[in-house]
């Protein structure tokens, strides 16, 4: 079949339009919603971590009536128990399935824990009564904060040893919130910090703002968190890369907070809207654009608000918690990306529509 120059021009224009449509679709990923209810009917739950296998961790009201750490996979919720006290919460999980968080002990203190193969292990403290773990990398190094004799300091824990990471100059407290697979730790002291090879680096804050907190880091070393103003007290989500801290703005309201980032650079968190009615909205941020996850979720229950997105894995699955503005309970959620058509598949469909069908009709006429 000979294709005229005019037809070739039409095909080129159509192909360009189809690829542009594909790019638009991928930039506006949509999600399906799965609720992760509490283990106690009518109770609350919150999800804080997810690994690339899709196992979710967090906390939920348990059958005992107390809040317990949980793991959730393939529709099954597992109560991780406690260190002898009443309550526990989970905040992070690595690719081996080791979970970290904190639990009350029988003595009434609360300690950081790691949980693996059905066993919860007490990670201890730096000399005080309290500690909490927030992150773990694939090598099994755990990070968090722990009480010393007089303050609280960021720690890393590996091979049975808890190491005090100290503070930034002029600070008297610190805490670690995340760690990547290269072993770089992030957290907060007087400002957001990164810690690598024994050195704690001040990441500064947004221009004109007074302080900052780092909450997550990906394997490329990109850091996220938020900065605070001294007055009137607003907060702004940031992304930090190659020595530069960049504001992510908000969803139209006064404040925003970034909590997690995956290796593709997609950030998740919460941000105020123009009319949040006391609820922030969960967001995702990619390619310079902040999107309200409530507007991108296809099967969100009527009246339910996605309030806070805490973590995102490398498949794009997002976890957090939300609720109903008129209610008091929160409910953990899992958002799963809806697969989008690729540019190649859209182009193939376009070509079939433009040239395949007319050819079939022509054959029918000459048969």
C-alpha positions as CSV (number, residue, x, y, z in Angstrom):
1,X,0.0,0.0,0.0
2,X,1.4,3.4,-1.0
3,X,1.0,6.1,1.7
4,X,0.7,9.7,0.4
5,X,2.7,12.6,1.8
6,X,-0.6,14.0,3.2
7,X,-1.3,10.7,5.0
8,X,2.3,10.6,6.3
9,X,1.8,14.1,7.7
10,X,-1.5,13.1,9.4
11,X,0.2,10.0,10.9
12,X,3.1,12.1,12.3
13,X,0.7,14.6,13.8
14,X,-1.4,11.8,15.3
15,X,1.7,10.0,16.7
16,X,2.8,13.3,18.4
17,X,-0.6,13.7,19.9
18,X,-0.8,10.2,21.1
19,X,2.7,10.4,22.8
20,X,1.6,13.7,24.3
21,X,-1.5,12.1,25.7
22,X,0.6,9.3,27.1
23,X,2.9,11.8,28.9
24,X,-0.2,13.6,30.3
25,X,-1.6,10.3,31.6
26,X,1.6,9.3,33.3
27,X,2.0,12.7,34.9
28,X,-1.5,12.3,36.5
29,X,-1.3,8.8,38.0
30,X,-4.5,7.6,39.5
31,X,-4.9,5.2,42.4
32,X,-7.2,2.6,43.9
33,X,-7.9,2.8,47.6
34,X,-7.7,-0.1,50.1
35,X,-8.7,0.5,53.7
36,X,-6.6,-1.1,56.5
37,X,-9.0,-1.2,59.4
38,X,-8.1,-1.6,63.1
39,X,-7.9,-5.0,64.7
40,X,-10.6,-3.8,67.1
41,X,-14.0,-3.1,65.6
42,X,-14.6,0.7,65.6
43,X,-11.0,1.4,66.5
44,X,-8.3,3.5,64.7
45,X,-5.3,2.7,62.6
46,X,-2.4,4.4,60.8
47,X,0.1,3.1,58.2
48,X,3.7,4.5,58.3
49,X,5.9,2.2,56.2
50,X,5.8,-0.1,53.1
51,X,8.5,-2.1,51.4
52,X,8.7,-3.1,47.7
53,X,7.0,-6.4,48.4
54,X,3.9,-4.5,49.5
55,X,4.0,-5.3,53.2
56,X,2.6,-2.4,55.2
57,X,3.4,-1.5,58.8
58,X,1.9,0.9,61.3
59,X,-0.3,0.8,64.4
60,X,-3.9,-0.2,65.0
61,X,-6.2,-0.6,68.0
62,X,-6.0,-4.2,69.0
63,X,-8.4,-6.7,70.5
64,X,-6.8,-5.9,73.9
65,X,-8.1,-2.4,73.5
66,X,-4.6,-1.0,73.2
67,X,-2.7,0.3,70.2
68,X,-0.4,-2.4,68.8
69,X,2.2,-2.4,65.9
70,X,1.0,-4.4,62.9
71,X,2.1,-5.7,59.6
72,X,-0.4,-6.1,56.7
73,X,0.1,-8.2,53.6
74,X,-2.3,-9.7,51.0
75,X,-5.3,-8.7,53.1
76,X,-4.0,-10.2,56.3
77,X,-3.3,-8.1,59.4
78,X,-0.7,-9.4,61.9
79,X,-0.5,-8.1,65.5
80,X,3.2,-7.8,66.3
81,X,2.6,-7.6,70.1
82,X,4.7,-5.6,72.6
83,X,7.8,-5.7,74.7
84,X,5.7,-6.6,77.8
85,X,3.8,-3.3,78.1
86,X,0.4,-2.3,76.7
87,X,1.2,-0.5,73.5
88,X,3.5,-0.5,70.4
89,X,3.8,1.2,67.0
90,X,5.7,0.3,63.9
91,X,7.3,2.9,61.6
92,X,9.6,1.2,59.1
93,X,10.3,-2.0,57.3
94,X,13.1,-3.2,55.0
95,X,13.1,-5.6,52.0
96,X,13.8,-8.6,54.3
97,X,10.6,-7.8,56.2
98,X,12.3,-6.7,59.4
99,X,10.0,-4.1,61.2
100,X,11.1,-1.3,63.5
101,X,9.2,0.9,65.9
102,X,8.8,1.3,69.6
103,X,6.9,-0.5,72.4
104,X,6.2,0.1,76.1
105,X,8.0,-2.4,78.4
106,X,6.7,-4.0,81.5
107,X,8.5,-1.4,83.6
108,X,6.5,1.4,81.9
109,X,9.3,2.8,79.8
110,X,9.2,2.6,76.0
111,X,12.1,1.3,73.9
112,X,12.9,1.0,70.2
113,X,12.4,-2.5,68.8
114,X,13.1,-4.6,65.7
115,X,10.7,-7.5,64.8
116,X,11.7,-10.4,62.6
117,X,10.5,-14.0,62.3
118,X,7.9,-13.6,65.0
119,X,10.3,-12.1,67.6
120,X,10.3,-8.5,68.9
121,X,13.8,-7.5,70.1
122,X,14.4,-4.6,72.6
123,X,17.1,-2.3,71.2
124,X,17.7,-0.5,74.5
125,X,18.6,3.2,75.0
126,X,21.6,5.4,75.3
127,X,21.4,5.4,79.1
128,X,17.9,6.9,79.6
129,X,14.5,5.3,79.8
130,X,13.2,5.9,76.3
131,X,13.9,5.3,72.7
132,X,12.1,5.0,69.3
133,X,13.1,3.5,66.0
134,X,11.9,5.1,62.7
135,X,13.9,3.6,59.9
136,X,15.9,0.5,58.7
137,X,17.9,-0.1,55.6
138,X,18.4,-3.4,53.7
139,X,21.6,-4.1,55.6
140,X,19.6,-4.1,58.8
141,X,20.9,-0.8,60.3
142,X,18.2,0.8,62.5
143,X,17.9,4.5,63.2
144,X,15.9,6.6,65.6
145,X,16.3,8.6,68.8
146,X,17.2,7.5,72.4
147,X,17.4,9.1,75.7
148,X,20.8,9.8,77.2
149,X,21.4,10.7,80.8
150,X,20.4,14.3,80.1
151,X,18.9,14.6,76.6
152,X,17.8,12.7,73.5
153,X,20.2,11.9,70.7
154,X,20.0,10.3,67.2
155,X,21.2,6.7,67.1
156,X,22.1,4.0,64.7
157,X,21.9,0.4,65.7
158,X,23.8,-2.5,64.1
159,X,25.1,-5.9,65.1
160,X,23.7,-5.5,68.7
161,X,25.3,-2.0,69.3
162,X,23.6,1.3,69.6
163,X,25.7,4.2,68.5
164,X,25.2,7.9,69.6
165,X,25.3,10.1,66.5
166,X,25.6,13.3,68.5
167,X,24.1,16.7,67.5
168,X,24.9,19.6,65.2
169,X,27.1,22.3,66.7
170,X,25.2,24.3,69.3
171,X,22.4,21.7,69.6
172,X,21.6,19.7,72.7
173,X,19.3,17.1,71.1
174,X,18.8,15.2,67.9
175,X,16.8,12.4,66.3
176,X,17.3,10.2,63.2
177,X,14.3,9.5,61.0
178,X,15.6,7.7,58.0
179,X,18.5,5.8,56.4
180,X,19.2,4.7,52.8
181,X,21.0,1.6,51.6
182,X,24.4,3.5,51.4
183,X,24.1,4.1,55.2
184,X,23.4,7.8,55.0
185,X,21.2,8.9,57.9
186,X,18.9,11.9,58.1
187,X,17.1,13.6,60.9
188,X,16.9,16.7,63.0
189,X,19.0,18.7,65.4
190,X,19.1,22.5,65.3
191,X,18.4,22.0,61.6
192,X,17.8,19.0,59.3
193,X,21.0,16.9,59.0
194,X,22.5,14.1,57.0
195,X,25.1,11.8,58.7
196,X,27.6,9.7,56.8
197,X,31.1,8.2,57.7
198,X,31.0,9.8,61.1
199,X,30.2,13.3,60.0
200,X,26.9,15.1,60.7
201,X,26.2,17.8,58.0
202,X,23.8,20.7,58.6
203,X,21.4,20.9,55.6
204,X,20.2,24.4,56.6
205,X,16.7,25.6,56.1
206,X,14.6,27.5,53.5
207,X,15.6,31.1,53.0
208,X,14.1,33.3,55.8
209,X,12.9,30.3,57.8
210,X,14.2,29.4,61.3
211,X,14.5,25.6,61.5
212,X,14.1,22.4,59.6
213,X,13.5,18.6,60.0
214,X,14.5,15.9,57.6
215,X,12.2,12.9,57.4
216,X,13.3,10.7,54.5
217,X,16.1,9.9,52.1
218,X,16.2,7.8,48.9
219,X,19.1,5.8,47.5
220,X,20.2,8.7,45.3
221,X,20.7,10.8,48.5
222,X,17.8,13.1,47.9
223,X,16.3,14.2,51.2
224,X,12.8,15.4,52.1
225,X,11.3,17.0,55.2
226,X,9.9,20.4,56.2
227,X,11.1,23.8,57.4
228,X,9.5,26.0,60.0
229,X,9.0,29.8,60.2
230,X,9.6,31.5,63.6
231,X,6.4,33.5,63.0
232,X,3.5,33.1,62.3
233,X,4.4,29.4,62.7
234,X,3.9,28.0,59.3
235,X,5.7,24.9,57.9
236,X,6.8,24.2,54.4
237,X,7.7,20.8,52.8
238,X,11.1,20.7,51.1
239,X,13.3,18.5,48.9
240,X,17.1,18.7,49.2
241,X,19.5,17.6,46.5
242,X,23.0,18.6,45.5
243,X,23.3,21.1,48.2
244,X,20.1,23.0,47.5
245,X,16.9,23.0,49.5
246,X,13.8,23.6,47.5
247,X,10.3,24.5,48.7
248,X,7.4,22.2,47.5
249,X,4.8,24.8,48.4
250,X,1.3,23.7,49.5
251,X,-2.1,22.7,48.1
252,X,-3.3,26.3,48.6
253,X,-3.2,26.5,52.3
254,X,-0.6,27.7,54.8
255,X,1.6,24.6,55.6
256,X,2.9,21.4,54.2
257,X,5.1,18.5,55.4
258,X,7.0,15.9,53.4
259,X,7.5,12.5,54.9
260,X,8.7,10.0,52.3
261,X,10.4,9.7,48.9
262,X,11.1,6.7,46.7
263,X,14.0,6.1,44.3
264,X,12.2,7.7,41.4
265,X,12.0,10.9,43.4
266,X,8.3,11.0,44.1
267,X,7.6,12.7,47.4
268,X,4.6,12.1,49.7
269,X,3.2,14.0,52.7
270,X,0.4,16.3,53.8
271,X,-0.5,19.9,52.9
272,X,-3.2,22.4,53.8
273,X,-5.8,23.3,51.2
274,X,-7.8,26.5,50.9
275,X,-10.6,24.9,52.9
276,X,-9.3,21.9,54.8
277,X,-11.8,22.2,57.6
278,X,-9.1,21.2,60.1
279,X,-7.9,18.3,57.9
280,X,-4.8,18.5,55.8
281,X,-4.8,16.5,52.5
282,X,-2.3,13.8,51.5
283,X,-0.2,14.7,48.5
284,X,2.3,13.3,46.0
285,X,4.9,15.5,44.4
286,X,6.7,14.7,41.2
287,X,8.3,16.7,38.3
288,X,7.6,20.0,40.0
289,X,3.9,19.4,40.7
290,X,2.1,18.8,44.0
291,X,-1.1,16.8,43.5
292,X,-3.9,16.2,46.0
293,X,-4.2,12.4,46.3
294,X,-7.9,12.8,47.1
295,X,-8.5,14.0,43.6
296,X,-6.5,11.1,42.1
297,X,-8.1,8.2,43.9
298,X,-10.8,6.4,41.9
299,X,-12.7,4.6,44.5
300,X,-12.5,6.7,47.6
301,X,-15.5,6.2,50.0
302,X,-17.9,9.2,50.0
303,X,-16.8,11.7,52.7
304,X,-13.5,10.0,53.4
305,X,-10.4,12.3,53.4
306,X,-6.9,11.1,52.7
307,X,-5.2,13.2,55.4
308,X,-1.5,12.1,55.5
309,X,0.7,10.1,53.2
310,X,3.7,8.7,55.1
311,X,5.6,6.4,52.7
312,X,5.9,5.4,49.1
313,X,7.7,2.3,47.7
314,X,9.5,1.9,44.4
315,X,6.3,0.5,42.8
316,X,4.5,3.8,43.6
317,X,2.3,2.2,46.4
318,X,1.5,4.8,49.1
319,X,0.4,4.4,52.7
320,X,-0.9,6.7,55.3
321,X,-4.1,7.5,57.1
322,X,-7.3,9.4,56.7
323,X,-10.8,9.8,58.2
324,X,-14.2,11.4,58.1
325,X,-14.2,15.1,59.1
326,X,-17.2,14.5,61.4
327,X,-15.5,11.5,63.1
328,X,-12.7,11.0,65.6
329,X,-11.1,7.7,64.4
330,X,-8.4,7.5,61.8
331,X,-8.0,4.6,59.3
332,X,-4.9,3.4,57.6
333,X,-4.9,3.2,53.8
334,X,-3.0,1.7,50.9
335,X,-3.1,3.4,47.5
336,X,-2.1,1.3,44.5
337,X,-1.3,3.0,41.2
338,X,-3.6,2.2,38.3
339,X,-1.5,1.0,35.3
340,X,-1.5,3.6,32.5
341,X,-1.3,2.9,28.7
342,X,2.2,3.4,27.3
343,X,3.0,5.7,24.5
344,X,3.8,2.6,22.3
345,X,0.4,1.0,22.9
346,X,-1.5,4.2,22.3
347,X,0.5,4.7,19.0
348,X,-0.3,1.1,17.9
349,X,-4.0,1.6,18.5
350,X,-3.9,4.9,16.6
351,X,-2.1,3.3,13.6
352,X,-4.6,0.4,13.6
353,X,-7.5,2.9,13.7
354,X,-6.1,5.1,11.0
355,X,-4.8,2.5,8.5
356,X,-5.8,-1.0,9.5
357,X,-9.6,-0.5,9.4
358,X,-9.6,1.3,6.0
359,X,-7.5,-1.4,4.5
360,X,-9.9,-4.1,5.8
361,X,-12.8,-2.2,4.2
362,X,-10.9,-1.9,0.9
363,X,-10.3,-5.7,0.9
364,X,-14.0,-6.3,1.4
365,X,-14.9,-4.0,-1.5
366,X,-12.5,-5.9,-3.9
367,X,-13.3,-9.4,-2.7
